[in-house]
Amino acid sequence: MTYAVVTFGCRVNQADSLAIEDGLRARGGAAAPPETADVVVVNTCSVTASADQAARQTIRRIARANPAARIVVTGCYATRRPDEVSSLPNVFRVVDNTEKDALVPAIAAAGLTTAERFGGGDGPCGGTLEPGVAGRTAFTLRVQTGCEERCSYCIIPQTRGAGRSRPLAQVLRDVERAAHAGYREIAVTGVHLGSYGRDLAEGSSLVSLVRALAAFDADVLFRISSLEPMDCTDEIVDLVAASPRLAPHLHLPLQHGSDAMLRAMQRPYTAAYYRRLVERIAAVLPDAAVGTDIIVGFPGETEAQFVEMRTLLEWLPLTHLHVFPYSDRPGTAASRLHPKVAGPVIRDRGREIRAIGEQMTLRFRQSQVGRRVRALTVGDGASVVTEYYLKLRLDANRGRNEWVRVLVLDEARGALST
């Protein structure tokens, strides 16, 4: 049996896809392009209408190119609109997010895999994965899924369900497996990562998880994925600052710079709170990469509120941002809010904020010039990603997945250094 896994969306989906790929390989599957694979798993996103559309287009394209393919669709779009997805060509099965961990056994039960060569795997990185599988040098590990926050624009609590954490001992076993398999960087992710452990009787928390990773006895760099501002506590920041195991890189979604908009979005903090948080990070970790997410064109967003956000972003010491034009998700509170912002206005505001983000990134890249930093070789070994999440082309090739010291020559290039 040959397989392909096509992934849309967030790092949690990337982690889920890696676990699916692990299970398929453990059952004797061999990776192949979607155009020739026997089974194609499409792991969908539904954060915006365009994400739904991209999944539909991809499924149709695979079916045209590979009429014999058995397509299995999972993820948030499949969970939200299973009937719509099942009507697409060549879709053999639609798997709800709550059943995603049983996806590979279901494929095996349908007779689409070969013999259980390695006993079916043992969760993420069950021994069959290695750096470079699925084109990724770093390992993405999901420690939690689900969300019980109620941001007014977000459909994800409906598609991922309540928060569910993996026990700390299980997480650490998977970290050991990934390190044993040769991974040198592990991205730790969750739908609401800051809620990690709240549902566990063992008393674990995000702090206890990060503390355990900081003390991990192997040359592995842990990159903490997106954290809600209210979950990025002083203790988390101090642990990142103190441990060489933790990447000096945080992603803290702001979403908007106007308190009125934050209230309408049902975000549990103010712009002033976010500003103080970023100021403290800059004081403790002056060279850290700190990114954010922004939504433009939320219902009721006035020109004055947009200017308020733009002014805040121009002041904040951030290093990169992602801009999301607001998209109505049926079933969310925001979809019922009015007035809606006109499409051309949303596009213009998005261009303005993206331009600010480009300046942030340029300033950050320029601030790194002349520094000697640790980096991991990726791809063909001619590129590296630094611990500050800066990607550079090297002046000489090395093997994939090697720790090197790099002198940052300019905004895009680095030289091997001692």
Sequence and secondary structure as in RCSB ss.txt:
>XXXX:A:sequence
MTYAVVTFGCRVNQADSLAIEDGLRARGGAAAPPETADVVVVNTCSVTASADQAARQTIRRIARANPAARIVVTG
CYATRRPDEVSSLPNVFRVVDNTEKDALVPAIAAAGLTTAERFGGGDGPCGGTLEPGVAGRTAFTLRVQTGCEER
CSYCIIPQTRGAGRSRPLAQVLRDVERAAHAGYREIAVTGVHLGSYGRDLAEGSSLVSLVRALAAFDADVLFRIS
SLEPMDCTDEIVDLVAASPRLAPHLHLPLQHGSDAMLRAMQRPYTAAYYRRLVERIAAVLPDAAVGTDIIVGFPG
ETEAQFVEMRTLLEWLPLTHLHVFPYSDRPGTAASRLHPKVAGPVIRDRGREIRAIGEQMTLRFRQSQVGRRVRA
LTVGDGASVVTEYYLKLRLDANRGRNEWVRVLVLDEARGALST
>XXXX:A:secstr
 EEEEEE SSHHHHHHHHHHHHHHHHTT EE  TTT SEEEEEE  SSHHHHHHHHHHHHHHHHH TT EEEEEE
HHHHH HHHHHTSTTEEEE  GGGGGGHHHHHHHTT S   TTTT  STT SS  TTGGG SSEEEEEEE     
 TT  HHHHH S EE  HHHHHHHHHHHHHTT  EEEEEETTGGGTTTT TT   HHHHHHHHHT SSS EEEE 
   GGG  HHHHHHHHH TTB SEEE   B S HHHHHHHT SS HHHHHHHHHHHHHH TT EEEEEEEES TT
  HHHHHHHHHHHHHS  SEEEEEE    TTSSGGG SS   HHHHHHHHHHHHHHHHHHHHHHHHHHTT EEEE
EEETTTTEEEETTS EEEESS   TT EEEEEE SSSEEEEE 
